[in-house]
Structures are given as structure tokens and as C-alpha cells.
Amino acid sequence: MSLARPAVPADAAELVRLRKVMLDSYRGPDPDIGWQPGAERTLRERLAGPGGDLMACVVDRPGLPGALAACAVGTIEYRLGSPGNPTGTSGYVFSVATDPDLRRRGYSRACVEALLDWYRTRGVRRVDRASREGEPLYASLGFVRTPDPSMRLTLSLTS
């Protein structure tokens, strides 16, 4: 039996809290919390429906009802099929976090493994991960580096 379970809308605030723990751990503490209400609202909406393209797997904090110890969040993205990916679906793992006082207990691993099981049930064969910080965990689960370059453009929005 896995320690991890699928998140429910009531877990949204805790998922956002753990996301901040993760971001602060590699960026340094950031007092900006203006993004949190929108993130929580998005999670409450997107975790409510079955068959969606967002999943969060969580481990409950021992001895503290309603609190989480760890999480992993993932999405399914859709593109045109290709020879290596006929369905065009791919998974993306992000927001993998464990409270600092509960690390080294296998909680993040349990969350990522549960997320990978979800991808398998949805027919997703290709899964990417987001951070170098978690690379030892990802490598132990079979992830490998790819030669694909990554670039990003941030668009300014016009009203």
C-alpha cells in the first residue's frame, strides 16, 4: 500500500503552502505571496473533476489532520503524435516538495511513483520533470537527460 493518495480540492491550500516551501528552498525566501490565492483557486477547480489533465499526489502529515507532508503535481499535455510518441501525450512533473522536517522518509518518492502510475493509467508514455534539485530521485526512477534544448519566451499581455 502506497503512502501517497490523490489530492482533493480540500488539499489546495496545503499544496500551495508546499509549493512555497519548494520555491523558497532553491530560490531563497520570497515574501511575495500574491500568487497564492490564484494558485489555490486553480487547484480547487482542477482537482474537482475526474478525467482531468492535472493530478496531485500527496502524503498526509503524520499526527496532524488536514496537513500534508509531501506532494507531487503533474499535468498531461497534448501535441500532435510523432514516431516516438504516437498519441502526442506527455506528462510533466512539477511542484515536488516535502516539508523540511519530514525529508528522507520516502514521501516525495511515494508521491512521484503514484503520479507515474496515474500517467500509466491515462496512456501517457513520455514524462518530463521540472527541476535539477530532484534529479537524484528522478534518475532513480528511470528518468534520463535528453538532448532537447529548452527555451522560454515571456509574453507581455496587452489589454
VOFI-719004 format. One record per residue (C-alpha): residue number from 1; chain; x, z, y. Coordinates in Angstrom, 1 decimal, always signed. Layout:
% residues N
  seq  mol       x       z       y
  NUM    A       X       Z       Y
...
//
This chain:
% residues 159
  seq  mol       x       z       y
    1    A    +0.0    +0.0    +0.0
    2    A    +1.4    -1.0    +3.4
    3    A    +1.7    +1.4    +6.2
    4    A    +0.5    -1.3    +8.6
    5    A    -3.1    -2.2    +9.4
    6    A    -4.7    -4.9   +11.6
    7    A    -5.2    -3.7   +15.1
    8    A    -8.7    -3.4   +16.5
    9    A    -9.9    -3.6   +20.1
   10    A    -9.7    +0.2   +20.5
   11    A    -5.9    -0.1   +20.0
   12    A    -5.4    -2.3   +23.1
   13    A    -4.2    +0.5   +25.4
   14    A    -1.7    +1.7   +22.8
   15    A    -0.5    -1.9   +22.2
   16    A    +0.2    -2.3   +25.9
   17    A    +2.0    +1.0   +26.0
   18    A    +4.2    +0.0   +23.1
   19    A    +4.9    -3.4   +24.8
   20    A    +6.2    -1.5   +27.8
   21    A    +8.4    +0.7   +25.6
   22    A    +9.8    -2.6   +24.1
   23    A   +10.3    -4.3   +27.5
   24    A   +11.9    -1.1   +29.0
   25    A   +14.3    -0.8   +26.1
   26    A   +16.0    -4.1   +26.7
   27    A   +15.3    -4.7   +30.4
   28    A   +15.6    -1.1   +31.7
   29    A   +12.8    +1.0   +33.1
   30    A   +10.5    -1.0   +35.3
   31    A    +7.9    +0.8   +37.5
   32    A    +5.7    -2.4   +37.7
   33    A    +2.6    -1.7   +35.6
   34    A    +0.3    -4.2   +37.4
   35    A    +0.3    -6.5   +34.4
   36    A    -1.0    -3.8   +32.0
   37    A    -4.8    -3.9   +32.8
   38    A    -4.9    -7.7   +32.3
   39    A    -2.9    -7.4   +29.0
   40    A    -5.2    -4.7   +27.8
   41    A    -8.3    -6.7   +28.6
   42    A    -6.9    -9.8   +26.9
   43    A    -6.1    -7.7   +23.7
   44    A    -9.6    -6.1   +23.7
   45    A   -11.2    -9.6   +23.9
   46    A    -8.9   -11.4   +21.5
   47    A    -8.7    -8.7   +18.8
   48    A   -12.5    -8.6   +18.6
   49    A   -13.2   -11.8   +16.8
   50    A   -12.4   -12.8   +13.2
   51    A   -10.6   -16.0   +12.6
   52    A    -8.9   -16.0   +16.0
   53    A    -5.3   -17.1   +16.7
   54    A    -3.9   -13.7   +17.7
   55    A    -3.2   -10.8   +15.4
   56    A    -1.6    -7.4   +16.0
   57    A    -0.5    -5.2   +13.1
   58    A    +0.1    -1.6   +13.7
   59    A    +1.3    +1.7   +12.2
   60    A    -0.6    +4.8   +13.3
   61    A    +1.4    +7.6   +14.7
   62    A    +1.5   +10.5   +12.2
   63    A    -0.4   +13.5   +13.3
   64    A    -1.8   +12.0   +16.5
   65    A    -5.2   +10.3   +16.0
   66    A    -5.6    +7.2   +18.2
   67    A    -1.9    +6.9   +18.9
   68    A    +0.3    +4.2   +17.5
   69    A    +3.9    +4.4   +16.2
   70    A    +4.7    +0.7   +16.0
   71    A    +3.3    -2.8   +16.4
   72    A    +4.0    -6.5   +15.9
   73    A    +1.9    -9.1   +17.6
   74    A    +1.7   -12.8   +16.8
   75    A    -0.1   -15.9   +17.6
   76    A    -0.8   -19.2   +15.9
   77    A    +0.0   -22.3   +17.9
   78    A    -1.4   -25.8   +17.2
   79    A    +0.5   -29.0   +17.7
   80    A    +0.4   -32.4   +16.1
   81    A    +1.6   -32.5   +12.5
   82    A    +5.1   -33.7   +11.6
   83    A    +7.1   -34.4    +8.4
   84    A    +8.4   -30.8    +8.3
   85    A    +5.0   -29.3    +9.4
   86    A    +2.1   -31.5    +8.3
   87    A    -0.6   -29.1    +9.7
   88    A    +1.1   -28.7   +13.0
   89    A    +0.5   -25.0   +13.0
   90    A    +3.2   -22.5   +13.8
   91    A    +3.4   -18.8   +14.2
   92    A    +5.1   -16.9   +16.9
   93    A    +6.0   -13.2   +16.5
   94    A    +6.4   -11.1   +19.6
   95    A    +6.0    -7.6   +21.0
   96    A    +7.6    -5.9   +18.0
   97    A    +8.0    -2.2   +19.1
   98    A    +8.4    +1.3   +17.7
   99    A    +8.3    +4.5   +19.7
  100    A   +12.0    +5.6   +20.1
  101    A   +11.4    +9.0   +18.3
  102    A   +10.0    +7.2   +15.2
  103    A   +12.5    +4.4   +14.7
  104    A   +14.5    +3.8   +11.5
  105    A   +11.5    +4.6    +9.3
  106    A   +10.5    +1.0    +8.4
  107    A    +7.4    +0.9   +10.7
  108    A    +8.4    -2.3   +12.5
  109    A    +9.3    -3.9    +9.2
  110    A    +5.8    -3.0    +7.8
  111    A    +4.1    -4.5   +10.9
  112    A    +6.1    -7.7   +10.7
  113    A    +5.5    -8.1    +7.0
  114    A    +1.8    -7.6    +7.5
  115    A    +1.8   -10.2   +10.2
  116    A    +3.7   -12.6    +7.9
  117    A    +1.0   -12.0    +5.3
  118    A    -1.6   -12.9    +7.9
  119    A    +0.2   -16.1    +8.6
  120    A    +0.3   -17.0    +4.9
  121    A    -3.5   -16.4    +4.6
  122    A    -4.0   -18.8    +7.6
  123    A    -1.8   -21.5    +6.0
  124    A    +1.0   -21.2    +8.6
  125    A    +4.3   -22.2    +7.1
  126    A    +6.6   -22.1   +10.1
  127    A    +7.1   -18.8   +12.1
  128    A    +9.3   -18.3   +15.1
  129    A   +10.4   -14.9   +16.6
  130    A   +11.0   -13.9   +20.1
  131    A   +13.9   -11.6   +20.6
  132    A   +17.6   -11.3   +19.7
  133    A   +17.2    -7.5   +19.7
  134    A   +15.2    -7.6   +16.5
  135    A   +17.5   -10.2   +14.9
  136    A   +18.7    -7.9   +12.0
  137    A   +15.1    -7.2   +11.0
  138    A   +14.2   -10.9   +11.2
  139    A   +17.2   -12.0    +9.3
  140    A   +16.5    -9.5    +6.5
  141    A   +13.0   -11.1    +6.2
  142    A   +14.5   -14.6    +5.8
  143    A   +14.4   -15.9    +9.4
  144    A   +17.3   -18.2   +10.3
  145    A   +18.6   -19.5   +13.6
  146    A   +17.6   -23.1   +14.5
  147    A   +19.5   -25.7   +16.4
  148    A   +16.5   -26.4   +18.7
  149    A   +17.3   -25.8   +22.3
  150    A   +14.7   -23.9   +24.3
  151    A   +13.9   -24.5   +28.0
  152    A   +11.3   -23.0   +30.2
  153    A    +9.6   -24.0   +33.4
  154    A    +7.6   -21.5   +35.5
  155    A    +4.9   -23.4   +37.5
  156    A    +3.7   -22.2   +40.8
  157    A    -0.1   -22.1   +40.9
  158    A    -2.0   -23.7   +43.7
  159    A    -5.3   -22.5   +44.9
//
